[in-house]
């Protein structure tokens, strides 16, 4: 019987204590009035101490919107697996809480002031952003990794994310206000590279627990609705205050709305008897928010925003229907949540849309070549870094669960007995139904 390896857990606890000590020594609350353009190319702090405090107060609701997306949106979106709900929400909380601390440190090292990291509202928003990359990658390996493996992935991925973000924002001076490239595309292809290295031949023909039931899909839809509602805040959080930030909100709002319509239409078109597939609705309806991110604060107009969202809904739905099985069978990429369809392809679409928008003069001072370099950098760091991380995670002492225990909460959680019995009865009912249909 598989036994959870505990020694790496103590190793990580010791590492966490050391990291906490380092954070305590390096991080201070921001008490001075400074410009924050060094933190993020597109942001500016007010010139006075009182106005800085006012800006932080006004940004607090935006920060909370992003926070809800990280902890509720991503967490519940992954509860679709019928026996992996505890792990989906629980590990999401663990990785996000750990990741935001590590992200605060790794991103802050690029912007030291007197040898210290000054914490501002923008820095904690960016720390939340860094955890989003990990949670996207988590979706690609959902149900097939141990908590220790996931924590290792968090440390390595956020470190690489911080390097790539600095390169894109400070060296290339590229525009990616909604992070289509540096978060969504990066997180998706990092996770896919990890999933490829961790490929399990024993799961080639599927797994009994790799599926949903009625109530698990309903829980996942909760995550979808939260993400859909708060995505305009995500894409506008680090935009310049005022008209530019409002533009990002409106463009995201319209792109999401158009995306929903195309996702519903294509889902009905490709499914049997014109019915809707809940997997498509849970995920593809969000692709518009991903795709419009890079040019959310640009003057692309309502038509441009809706066009991006409409196309994103189509490619995401088609990807879930046709591309995910091809990746699994031909390339050995077992993408549990379909992050390639929700974050990967829409993220690339967003990067390409940003290149076109800048080339057309929709962003003052933009450079289309640097936009292309930013997209290439994000994909390169993701694929190479993800592959290396995958090989590290594959080391035998991280406690990777065996095939028969994948997608099952009971290996890491105390599961109520009545729930186990209920799931067994549901599985039996599904089996009987399948036999009857055959």
C-alpha angles and dihedrals in degrees: 000000000000114000122201110243109234104180095078088052091060089045090055092046090056089048090049091054091052092047091050090052089051092050092049090052095046108034127078134171112258108252101158132077108248136148112260096205088107089063096053128003095229100047133083132188118218119259099244134059094237094049090048089056090048091051091051090050092050091047094051095086090050090050090050091051090054090045091054090050092052099046104028105020100048093033098054094037087068096051092091092103108096097225102026105067096112091052095044095055097028098049089042088059092046095049094044094049092047094040097052090056092048091044092051088056100041095045093042092056088071092057107040119165114201088342093304136102109238110209115223134166088260093053093053090047089053089047088056089049091055091055090052090068090056094047090051090051089045088063091060093056098031113150096010104077138065124241090250091054090050092051090051089051090050094055095048098040097049090047091055092042091056091052093048093045091053090048093050098042103034106026104031093029087214124166116241104143094159093038099235088154108029097042112019103034091035095049094044098050092040088056093045091052090051090047091051093053091045092049113155115209089192090066094050091106095042134257132260092239096044094098144064139253129208098270095042091055089049091054090049090053088060088062091049094053093048092049093046093051097047101038093098088061091049093053095044101039096100098029120117109278117257127023095000092055091047090051090054091051094049095045092050092045092054095041092053092049093051091045092057092056095049092044092053092045096049093042090055090045097053099037128085115278092356094290125149124250114221091212089062093047094047093053117014092056087068097051092090091064090052096046098047093049100096095051098028092116095043126100094254093136129227091287093054093048093048092046091054091048093046093052091045091055091052098049092043094052093044089048093055092047101044114003102053093061090048092052090051098045102035106027102029094238109141100195104186099189099027094245089164089067099041101036110008106055095030088049091054089045088053091050092050091047089052091052091051094044093051091046088054091052097251091136120051112233094008125144119210092203091056090048089055091047090052092053092047091047093051093050093044095050090045098051098041095038092045093051092050091046090050092056090049091049090049093065107119099236096067092081101245108189118244120250095261091056097049120120090017126121095199093076092066105014139057100246120197111252094230089056091053091050091047092051091049091053091049091050090050091049091050090050091051091048092051091050091051092050091050 
